[in-house]
Amino acid sequence: MVRRSLGSARGASKRGCLLWIVVLAAVLYYGIPIGGHVFRYLQLLDEMKSTVQFASTIEDVEIRRRVLNKIEALGLPPAARKLTIRRTARPREIRVSTTYDVMLDLPFSTYTYTFRPEARAKL
């Protein structure tokens, strides 16, 4: 009869599982606040892109109004309200952009992220 020794392998899977649970908890703890800001950035970018697609038929005032309404709805910082709308003749295109910072207070440090959404479309 062959006897296997399980003494050295005992508990190794529990430590490995515990390690992955700690890593997952850290990713969720840091990822959820950052993910919320990224999600709002992507929503603003989507609104900007969909608005500039119709730029040949609507005026800059209407583009500004639509994007500012989205900024307000998302609760972005006041700096995001400083929109830049440029129409160029060569090449014929429109560009809408803004810049804003978001501060994250995380344990052990504070981070500042700068978001620069920009949308372009040919006219």
Summary of the structure (lengths in Angstrom):
residues: 123
radius of gyration: 24.3
end to end distance: 82.9
largest distance: 87.9
contacts: 276
relative contact order: 0.14
helix: 49%
strand: 24%
